[in-house]
Amino acid sequence: MTLDHSKKLRVFITGGAGFIGSCLARHLIQSSNHEIVVFDSLTYAGTLTSLAPIANDPRYRFIRGDIRDAAMVESSLLDFDPDIIVHLAAESHVDRSIDGPQDFIETNLVGTYVMLQAALKHWNHLSSERKKRFRFHHVSTDEVFGSLHDEGFFEEATAYDPRSPYSASKAGSDHLVRAWFHTYGLPVTITNCSNNYGPYHFPEKLIPLNILRAIAGKEMPVYGRGENIRDWLYVEDHARAIQLVFERAEPGTTYTVGGRAERRNIDVVETLCAILDRLTPRADGGSYRQQIAFVTDRPGHDFRYAIDCSKLESELGWRQSESFESGLEKTVRWYLDNEVWWRPLLDRNAVTDRRGLNTK
């Protein structure tokens, strides 16, 4: 059942105070008629300041809750009565999963199970018309597919081959979602995305970390020799893709979402440096490239990710609005202009410290 874009839907977003979730929440309030609830436990990477632009909108509401708390999830769904659940809540940093995998198992696997059970109970009590409209949309990652060599792309039919505790936990959650579709008939959709970047990105990830370390005059760490390749997706393009899928896709379908922007990590950081050299030159006249420092590689570091998103383009008409270069410049400008957002986060759990060395 394809949904009418003009129709007002009630959208329940787990993890909506995180990077992708807050972007989706802002996008839906600013670009649709939908009413939303953000459900988030506000762990270290979730911040209400990312939702400040929509905080006073009458179509937005926030609930502080943990997806592992079945009673809280069920009562929140009963109260809001959603048409759509977008499940984004997850532990997502590979390095942290190496240091402490338990949180990833509990949140990404057990939390997804709790959400599916609560969603199924909610769906079973809907009218037949609303049952057709309902979707449980699960947002996942391309990391579940493992690593590519020099050629080829991940697509919807790619076999799973996760290599880290993070990607294994996300692979497991994908399988749970599909099982609830096949076993119980819950109308689900799934997207597997490539590396996101953009405004409001928590500063432990490659791009925001190196922006902030660069302007602070610190070393800019790059794993190994920077040869690992990722496909980069501007987060606002991803938010539009998620909306298209939960509004238009048939139950049981999966879409891979990418930016068609493969870059070596060293090339990403050097491009960042060139933008910073132009926008905020160093006082000594040197280049920020002088601050790049190669550091010990991450254990099990996948060599290459790349996404074929042609199914999403051909079936749902999605197109990215930003090239990597335009999106990265927008991102750098945003961080330069929004110290009030990122400054309070820098000391939260020592976010710029190196993790994932597996030294235990």
C-alpha positions as a Markdown table, in Angstrom:
| # | Residue | x | y | z |
|---|---|---|---|---|
| 1 | Met | 0.0 | 0.0 | 0.0 |
| 2 | Thr | 1.6 | 3.3 | -1.1 |
| 3 | Leu | 0.9 | 6.2 | 1.2 |
| 4 | Asp | -0.4 | 9.6 | 0.2 |
| 5 | His | 2.5 | 12.1 | 0.8 |
| 6 | Ser | 0.1 | 14.8 | 1.9 |
| 7 | Lys | -1.5 | 12.5 | 4.5 |
| 8 | Lys | -0.6 | 13.3 | 8.1 |
| 9 | Leu | 1.1 | 10.3 | 9.7 |
| 10 | Arg | 2.1 | 9.6 | 13.3 |
| 11 | Val | 5.8 | 8.7 | 13.3 |
| 12 | Phe | 7.5 | 7.2 | 16.3 |
| 13 | Ile | 11.3 | 7.5 | 16.0 |
| 14 | Thr | 13.6 | 5.5 | 18.3 |
| 15 | Gly | 17.0 | 7.0 | 18.8 |
| 16 | Gly | 15.7 | 10.3 | 17.5 |
| 17 | Ala | 18.1 | 12.4 | 19.5 |
| 18 | Gly | 21.1 | 10.8 | 17.8 |
| 19 | Phe | 22.7 | 12.0 | 14.6 |
| 20 | Ile | 20.5 | 10.4 | 11.9 |
| 21 | Gly | 17.4 | 10.3 | 14.1 |
| 22 | Ser | 17.5 | 14.0 | 14.9 |
| 23 | Cys | 18.1 | 14.8 | 11.2 |
| 24 | Leu | 15.0 | 12.7 | 10.3 |
| 25 | Ala | 13.0 | 14.4 | 13.0 |
| 26 | Arg | 13.9 | 17.9 | 11.8 |
| 27 | His | 13.3 | 16.9 | 8.2 |
| 28 | Leu | 9.8 | 15.5 | 8.9 |
| 29 | Ile | 8.7 | 18.5 | 10.9 |
| 30 | Gln | 10.1 | 21.0 | 8.4 |
| 31 | Ser | 9.1 | 19.1 | 5.1 |
| 32 | Ser | 5.9 | 17.1 | 5.8 |
| 33 | Asn | 2.6 | 17.2 | 7.7 |
| 34 | His | 3.6 | 14.3 | 9.9 |
| 35 | Glu | 3.4 | 14.3 | 13.7 |
| 36 | Ile | 6.4 | 12.8 | 15.5 |
| 37 | Val | 7.5 | 11.4 | 18.8 |
| 38 | Val | 11.2 | 11.0 | 19.5 |
| 39 | Phe | 11.9 | 8.2 | 21.9 |
| 40 | Asp | 15.5 | 8.3 | 23.2 |
| 41 | Ser | 17.3 | 7.3 | 26.4 |
| 42 | Leu | 19.9 | 10.1 | 25.9 |
| 43 | Thr | 23.0 | 8.0 | 26.2 |
| 44 | Tyr | 26.4 | 9.7 | 25.5 |
| 45 | Ala | 25.7 | 10.2 | 21.8 |
| 46 | Gly | 22.1 | 11.5 | 22.2 |
| 47 | Thr | 21.5 | 15.2 | 22.8 |
| 48 | Leu | 18.4 | 17.3 | 22.9 |
| 49 | Thr | 20.3 | 20.2 | 21.5 |
| 50 | Ser | 20.1 | 18.4 | 18.1 |
| 51 | Leu | 16.3 | 18.8 | 18.3 |
| 52 | Ala | 16.3 | 22.4 | 19.4 |
| 53 | Pro | 15.2 | 23.7 | 15.9 |
| 54 | Ile | 11.9 | 21.9 | 16.3 |
| 55 | Ala | 11.5 | 21.9 | 20.1 |
| 56 | Asn | 8.6 | 24.3 | 20.1 |
| 57 | Asp | 6.7 | 22.8 | 17.2 |
| 58 | Pro | 3.3 | 21.4 | 18.2 |
| 59 | Arg | 3.8 | 18.3 | 16.0 |
| 60 | Tyr | 6.9 | 17.2 | 17.9 |
| 61 | Arg | 7.1 | 15.5 | 21.3 |
| 62 | Phe | 10.0 | 13.9 | 23.2 |
| 63 | Ile | 9.9 | 10.9 | 25.4 |
| 64 | Arg | 12.9 | 9.8 | 27.4 |
| 65 | Gly | 12.9 | 6.0 | 27.4 |
| 66 | Asp | 15.0 | 2.9 | 26.8 |
| 67 | Ile | 14.1 | 0.5 | 24.0 |
| 68 | Arg | 15.0 | -2.4 | 26.3 |
| 69 | Asp | 12.3 | -1.3 | 28.7 |
| 70 | Ala | 9.3 | -3.2 | 27.4 |
| 71 | Ala | 6.7 | -1.6 | 29.7 |
| 72 | Met | 7.9 | 1.9 | 28.8 |
| 73 | Val | 7.9 | 1.1 | 25.0 |
| 74 | Glu | 4.4 | -0.4 | 25.1 |
| 75 | Ser | 2.9 | 2.5 | 27.1 |
| 76 | Ser | 4.5 | 5.0 | 24.8 |
| 77 | Leu | 3.1 | 3.3 | 21.7 |
| 78 | Leu | -0.3 | 3.0 | 23.3 |
| 79 | Asp | -0.3 | 6.7 | 24.1 |
| 80 | Phe | 1.0 | 8.0 | 20.8 |
| 81 | Asp | -0.7 | 5.3 | 18.6 |
| 82 | Pro | 1.7 | 5.6 | 15.6 |
| 83 | Asp | 1.2 | 4.7 | 12.0 |
| 84 | Ile | 5.0 | 4.4 | 11.5 |
| 85 | Ile | 7.8 | 3.2 | 13.7 |
| 86 | Val | 11.3 | 4.2 | 12.6 |
| 87 | His | 13.8 | 2.2 | 14.6 |
| 88 | Leu | 17.1 | 4.0 | 14.7 |
| 89 | Ala | 18.1 | 3.5 | 18.3 |
| 90 | Ala | 21.4 | 1.6 | 18.4 |
| 91 | Glu | 25.0 | 1.6 | 19.7 |
| 92 | Ser | 26.9 | 2.5 | 16.5 |
| 93 | His | 30.6 | 3.1 | 17.1 |
| 94 | Val | 32.8 | 0.2 | 15.9 |
| 95 | Asp | 35.7 | 1.2 | 18.2 |
| 96 | Arg | 33.4 | 1.2 | 21.3 |
| 97 | Ser | 32.0 | -2.2 | 20.3 |
| 98 | Ile | 35.6 | -3.6 | 20.4 |
| 99 | Asp | 36.2 | -2.2 | 23.9 |
| 100 | Gly | 32.7 | -3.1 | 25.3 |
| 101 | Pro | 30.5 | -5.4 | 23.1 |
| 102 | Gln | 27.9 | -6.1 | 25.8 |
| 103 | Asp | 26.1 | -2.7 | 25.3 |
| 104 | Phe | 25.9 | -3.5 | 21.6 |
| 105 | Ile | 24.3 | -6.9 | 22.2 |
| 106 | Glu | 21.8 | -5.5 | 24.7 |
| 107 | Thr | 20.8 | -2.5 | 22.7 |
| 108 | Asn | 21.0 | -3.6 | 19.1 |
| 109 | Leu | 19.7 | -7.2 | 19.6 |
| 110 | Val | 17.6 | -7.2 | 22.8 |
| 111 | Gly | 16.3 | -3.7 | 22.2 |
| 112 | Thr | 15.3 | -4.5 | 18.7 |
| 113 | Tyr | 13.5 | -7.6 | 19.9 |
| 114 | Val | 11.6 | -5.5 | 22.5 |
| 115 | Met | 10.6 | -3.0 | 19.8 |
| 116 | Leu | 9.4 | -5.7 | 17.5 |
| 117 | Gln | 7.2 | -7.4 | 20.2 |
| 118 | Ala | 5.7 | -4.0 | 21.1 |
| 119 | Ala | 5.2 | -3.1 | 17.5 |
| 120 | Leu | 3.5 | -6.4 | 16.8 |
| 121 | Lys | 1.1 | -6.0 | 19.8 |
| 122 | His | 0.3 | -2.4 | 18.6 |
| 123 | Trp | -0.3 | -3.5 | 15.0 |
| 124 | Asn | -2.5 | -6.4 | 15.9 |
| 125 | His | -4.9 | -4.0 | 17.6 |
| 126 | Leu | -5.2 | -1.6 | 14.6 |
| 127 | Ser | -8.1 | -1.5 | 12.3 |
| 128 | Ser | -7.7 | -3.3 | 9.0 |
| 129 | Glu | -7.2 | 0.0 | 7.1 |
| 130 | Arg | -4.6 | 1.2 | 9.5 |
| 131 | Lys | -2.9 | -2.2 | 9.5 |
| 132 | Lys | -2.3 | -1.8 | 5.7 |
| 133 | Arg | -0.8 | 1.7 | 6.4 |
| 134 | Phe | 1.5 | 0.7 | 9.3 |
| 135 | Arg | 5.2 | 0.2 | 8.8 |
| 136 | Phe | 8.1 | -0.8 | 11.1 |
| 137 | His | 11.1 | 0.7 | 9.4 |
| 138 | His | 14.5 | -0.6 | 10.6 |
| 139 | Val | 17.5 | 1.5 | 9.8 |
| 140 | Ser | 20.7 | -0.5 | 9.5 |
| 141 | Thr | 24.2 | -0.3 | 8.1 |
| 142 | Asp | 26.3 | -1.6 | 5.1 |
| 143 | Glu | 28.8 | -3.0 | 7.6 |
| 144 | Val | 26.6 | -6.1 | 8.0 |
| 145 | Phe | 27.9 | -7.2 | 4.6 |
| 146 | Gly | 31.6 | -7.3 | 5.6 |
| 147 | Ser | 34.3 | -6.0 | 3.4 |
| 148 | Leu | 34.7 | -5.5 | -0.4 |
| 149 | His | 37.9 | -5.8 | -2.4 |
| 150 | Asp | 38.8 | -3.4 | -5.1 |
| 151 | Glu | 35.7 | -4.0 | -7.2 |
| 152 | Gly | 32.0 | -4.7 | -6.7 |
| 153 | Phe | 29.2 | -3.1 | -4.6 |
| 154 | Phe | 26.9 | -4.0 | -1.8 |
| 155 | Glu | 23.3 | -4.5 | -2.9 |
| 156 | Glu | 20.1 | -5.8 | -1.3 |
| 157 | Ala | 20.9 | -9.4 | -2.1 |
| 158 | Thr | 24.5 | -9.3 | -0.8 |
| 159 | Ala | 25.3 | -12.1 | 1.7 |
| 160 | Tyr | 25.9 | -11.0 | 5.3 |
| 161 | Asp | 29.5 | -11.3 | 6.6 |
| 162 | Pro | 29.9 | -9.0 | 9.7 |
| 163 | Arg | 33.4 | -8.5 | 11.1 |
| 164 | Ser | 33.0 | -6.5 | 14.3 |
| 165 | Pro | 30.8 | -6.8 | 17.4 |
| 166 | Tyr | 28.9 | -3.7 | 16.1 |
| 167 | Ser | 28.2 | -5.1 | 12.7 |
| 168 | Ala | 27.4 | -8.5 | 14.1 |
| 169 | Ser | 24.8 | -7.0 | 16.4 |
| 170 | Lys | 23.3 | -5.0 | 13.6 |
| 171 | Ala | 23.2 | -8.1 | 11.3 |
| 172 | Gly | 21.4 | -9.9 | 14.1 |
| 173 | Ser | 18.8 | -7.1 | 14.4 |
| 174 | Asp | 18.2 | -7.2 | 10.6 |
| 175 | His | 17.5 | -10.9 | 10.8 |
| 176 | Leu | 15.1 | -10.4 | 13.7 |
| 177 | Val | 13.2 | -7.8 | 11.8 |
| 178 | Arg | 12.8 | -10.1 | 8.7 |
| 179 | Ala | 11.8 | -12.9 | 11.0 |
| 180 | Trp | 8.9 | -10.9 | 12.5 |
| 181 | Phe | 7.8 | -10.2 | 8.9 |
| 182 | His | 7.9 | -13.8 | 7.8 |
| 183 | Thr | 6.6 | -15.4 | 11.0 |
| 184 | Tyr | 4.1 | -12.9 | 12.3 |
| 185 | Gly | 3.2 | -10.8 | 9.2 |
| 186 | Leu | 4.5 | -7.5 | 10.8 |
| 187 | Pro | 4.8 | -5.0 | 7.9 |
| 188 | Val | 8.5 | -4.2 | 8.0 |
| 189 | Thr | 11.0 | -2.4 | 5.7 |
| 190 | Ile | 14.8 | -2.2 | 6.1 |
| 191 | Thr | 17.4 | 0.2 | 4.8 |
| 192 | Asn | 21.2 | -0.5 | 4.9 |
| 193 | Cys | 23.1 | 2.8 | 4.6 |
| 194 | Ser | 26.7 | 3.7 | 4.0 |
| 195 | Asn | 28.7 | 6.1 | 6.2 |
| 196 | Asn | 26.7 | 9.2 | 7.0 |
| 197 | Tyr | 28.2 | 12.7 | 7.5 |
| 198 | Gly | 26.8 | 16.1 | 8.1 |
| 199 | Pro | 25.7 | 18.6 | 10.8 |
| 200 | Tyr | 25.1 | 17.4 | 14.3 |
| 201 | His | 27.4 | 14.4 | 14.0 |
| 202 | Phe | 28.7 | 13.3 | 17.4 |
| 203 | Pro | 32.4 | 14.2 | 17.4 |
| 204 | Glu | 33.9 | 10.7 | 17.9 |
| 205 | Lys | 33.4 | 9.9 | 14.2 |
| 206 | Leu | 36.1 | 10.5 | 11.5 |
| 207 | Ile | 34.8 | 13.8 | 9.9 |
| 208 | Pro | 33.6 | 15.8 | 12.9 |
| 209 | Leu | 36.5 | 14.5 | 15.1 |
| 210 | Asn | 39.1 | 15.7 | 12.6 |
| 211 | Ile | 37.3 | 19.0 | 12.0 |
| 212 | Leu | 37.4 | 19.8 | 15.8 |
| 213 | Arg | 40.9 | 18.5 | 16.3 |
| 214 | Ala | 42.2 | 20.5 | 13.3 |
| 215 | Ile | 40.8 | 23.8 | 14.6 |
| 216 | Ala | 42.1 | 23.0 | 18.1 |
| 217 | Gly | 45.7 | 22.6 | 16.7 |
| 218 | Lys | 45.8 | 18.9 | 17.5 |
| 219 | Glu | 46.9 | 15.9 | 15.5 |
| 220 | Met | 44.3 | 14.5 | 13.1 |
| 221 | Pro | 44.4 | 10.7 | 13.5 |
| 222 | Val | 44.0 | 8.5 | 10.4 |
| 223 | Tyr | 44.0 | 4.7 | 10.9 |
| 224 | Gly | 46.8 | 2.7 | 9.2 |
| 225 | Arg | 47.9 | 4.5 | 6.0 |
| 226 | Gly | 44.4 | 5.8 | 5.3 |
| 227 | Glu | 43.8 | 3.4 | 2.5 |
| 228 | Asn | 40.4 | 2.1 | 3.7 |
| 229 | Ile | 37.6 | 3.1 | 1.5 |
| 230 | Arg | 34.1 | 4.2 | 2.5 |
| 231 | Asp | 31.0 | 5.4 | 0.6 |
| 232 | Trp | 29.9 | 8.7 | 2.1 |
| 233 | Leu | 26.2 | 9.7 | 2.3 |
| 234 | Tyr | 25.0 | 13.2 | 3.4 |
| 235 | Val | 22.7 | 12.7 | 6.3 |
| 236 | Glu | 19.9 | 14.9 | 4.9 |
| 237 | Asp | 19.8 | 12.8 | 1.8 |
| 238 | His | 19.5 | 9.7 | 4.0 |
| 239 | Ala | 16.6 | 11.2 | 5.9 |
| 240 | Arg | 14.7 | 11.8 | 2.6 |
| 241 | Ala | 15.4 | 8.1 | 1.7 |
| 242 | Ile | 14.0 | 6.9 | 5.0 |
| 243 | Gln | 10.8 | 8.9 | 4.5 |
| 244 | Leu | 10.4 | 7.6 | 0.9 |
| 245 | Val | 10.8 | 4.0 | 2.1 |
| 246 | Phe | 8.3 | 4.1 | 5.0 |
| 247 | Glu | 5.8 | 6.0 | 2.8 |
| 248 | Arg | 6.1 | 4.1 | -0.4 |
| 249 | Ala | 7.8 | 0.7 | 0.0 |
| 250 | Glu | 6.0 | -2.6 | 0.1 |
| 251 | Pro | 6.3 | -4.6 | 3.4 |
| 252 | Gly | 9.2 | -7.0 | 3.5 |
| 253 | Thr | 11.4 | -4.9 | 1.2 |
| 254 | Thr | 15.0 | -3.8 | 1.7 |
| 255 | Tyr | 16.9 | -0.9 | 0.1 |
| 256 | Thr | 20.6 | -0.1 | 0.2 |
| 257 | Val | 21.3 | 3.7 | 0.5 |
| 258 | Gly | 24.6 | 5.2 | -0.5 |
| 259 | Gly | 26.1 | 8.4 | -1.7 |
| 260 | Arg | 28.0 | 7.2 | -4.7 |
| 261 | Ala | 31.0 | 8.8 | -3.1 |
| 262 | Glu | 33.7 | 6.3 | -2.5 |
| 263 | Arg | 36.8 | 7.9 | -0.9 |
| 264 | Arg | 39.9 | 6.6 | 0.9 |
| 265 | Asn | 40.0 | 7.9 | 4.5 |
| 266 | Ile | 43.2 | 9.8 | 3.8 |
| 267 | Asp | 41.5 | 11.6 | 0.9 |
| 268 | Val | 38.5 | 12.5 | 3.1 |
| 269 | Val | 40.8 | 14.0 | 5.7 |
| 270 | Glu | 42.9 | 15.9 | 3.1 |
| 271 | Thr | 39.8 | 17.3 | 1.5 |
| 272 | Leu | 38.7 | 18.4 | 4.9 |
| 273 | Cys | 42.1 | 20.1 | 5.4 |
| 274 | Ala | 41.8 | 22.0 | 2.0 |
| 275 | Ile | 38.3 | 23.3 | 3.0 |
| 276 | Leu | 39.6 | 24.4 | 6.4 |
| 277 | Asp | 42.7 | 26.0 | 4.8 |
| 278 | Arg | 40.3 | 28.2 | 2.8 |
| 279 | Leu | 37.6 | 28.9 | 5.4 |
| 280 | Thr | 39.7 | 29.4 | 8.5 |
| 281 | Pro | 43.5 | 29.6 | 7.7 |
| 282 | Arg | 46.0 | 28.6 | 10.3 |
| 283 | Ala | 47.6 | 31.5 | 12.1 |
| 284 | Asp | 51.1 | 30.3 | 11.0 |
| 285 | Gly | 50.2 | 30.2 | 7.4 |
| 286 | Gly | 50.7 | 26.4 | 7.2 |
| 287 | Ser | 48.2 | 23.8 | 6.0 |
| 288 | Tyr | 46.1 | 21.7 | 8.3 |
| 289 | Arg | 47.6 | 18.7 | 6.4 |
| 290 | Gln | 50.6 | 19.1 | 8.6 |
| 291 | Gln | 48.5 | 17.9 | 11.5 |
| 292 | Ile | 47.6 | 14.6 | 10.0 |
| 293 | Ala | 49.0 | 11.7 | 12.0 |
| 294 | Phe | 48.8 | 8.0 | 11.0 |
| 295 | Val | 47.9 | 5.8 | 14.0 |
| 296 | Thr | 47.7 | 2.1 | 14.7 |
| 297 | Asp | 44.9 | 0.5 | 12.6 |
| 298 | Arg | 41.7 | -0.8 | 14.1 |
| 299 | Pro | 41.5 | -4.6 | 14.6 |
| 300 | Gly | 39.5 | -6.2 | 11.8 |
| 301 | His | 39.2 | -3.0 | 9.9 |
| 302 | Asp | 37.1 | -3.7 | 6.7 |
| 303 | Phe | 39.0 | -2.5 | 3.6 |
| 304 | Arg | 36.2 | -1.2 | 1.4 |
| 305 | Tyr | 32.5 | -0.4 | 1.5 |
| 306 | Ala | 30.5 | 0.7 | -1.6 |
| 307 | Ile | 26.7 | 0.8 | -2.2 |
| 308 | Asp | 24.7 | 0.2 | -5.3 |
| 309 | Cys | 21.5 | 2.3 | -4.6 |
| 310 | Ser | 20.0 | 1.8 | -8.0 |
| 311 | Lys | 16.9 | -0.1 | -6.6 |
| 312 | Leu | 16.1 | 2.9 | -4.4 |
| 313 | Glu | 16.5 | 5.2 | -7.3 |
| 314 | Ser | 14.5 | 3.2 | -9.8 |
| 315 | Glu | 11.7 | 2.1 | -7.6 |
| 316 | Leu | 11.1 | 5.1 | -5.3 |
| 317 | Gly | 12.7 | 7.9 | -7.3 |
| 318 | Trp | 15.3 | 8.9 | -4.7 |
| 319 | Arg | 18.2 | 11.1 | -5.8 |
| 320 | Gln | 20.9 | 12.5 | -3.6 |
| 321 | Ser | 21.0 | 16.3 | -3.4 |
| 322 | Glu | 24.6 | 16.7 | -2.3 |
| 323 | Ser | 27.9 | 15.6 | -3.9 |
| 324 | Phe | 30.6 | 14.6 | -1.4 |
| 325 | Glu | 32.4 | 17.9 | -2.0 |
| 326 | Ser | 29.3 | 20.1 | -1.5 |
| 327 | Gly | 28.1 | 18.1 | 1.5 |
| 328 | Leu | 31.5 | 18.2 | 3.2 |
| 329 | Glu | 31.8 | 22.0 | 2.7 |
| 330 | Lys | 28.4 | 22.4 | 4.3 |
| 331 | Thr | 29.4 | 20.2 | 7.1 |
| 332 | Val | 32.7 | 22.1 | 7.8 |
| 333 | Arg | 30.9 | 25.4 | 7.7 |
| 334 | Trp | 28.3 | 24.1 | 10.1 |
| 335 | Tyr | 30.9 | 23.0 | 12.7 |
| 336 | Leu | 32.7 | 26.3 | 12.4 |
| 337 | Asp | 29.4 | 28.2 | 13.0 |
| 338 | Asn | 28.0 | 26.0 | 15.8 |
| 339 | Glu | 30.5 | 25.7 | 18.6 |
| 340 | Val | 27.6 | 26.2 | 21.0 |
| 341 | Trp | 26.4 | 22.8 | 20.0 |
| 342 | Trp | 29.7 | 20.8 | 20.0 |
| 343 | Arg | 31.7 | 22.4 | 22.7 |
| 344 | Pro | 29.7 | 20.9 | 25.6 |
| 345 | Leu | 30.1 | 17.4 | 24.0 |
| 346 | Leu | 33.8 | 17.3 | 23.9 |
| 347 | Asp | 34.3 | 16.2 | 27.5 |
| 348 | Arg | 31.4 | 13.7 | 27.5 |
| 349 | Asn | 33.0 | 10.3 | 28.0 |
| 350 | Ala | 36.3 | 11.6 | 26.5 |
| 351 | Val | 34.9 | 11.5 | 23.0 |
| 352 | Thr | 38.1 | 12.4 | 21.3 |
| 353 | Asp | 40.2 | 9.7 | 23.0 |
| 354 | Arg | 41.4 | 6.7 | 20.9 |
| 355 | Arg | 39.3 | 3.5 | 21.4 |
| 356 | Gly | 39.1 | 0.1 | 19.8 |
| 357 | Leu | 42.8 | -1.0 | 20.2 |
| 358 | Asn | 41.8 | -4.3 | 21.7 |
| 359 | Thr | 44.5 | -4.0 | 24.4 |
| 360 | Lys | 42.6 | -5.9 | 27.1 |
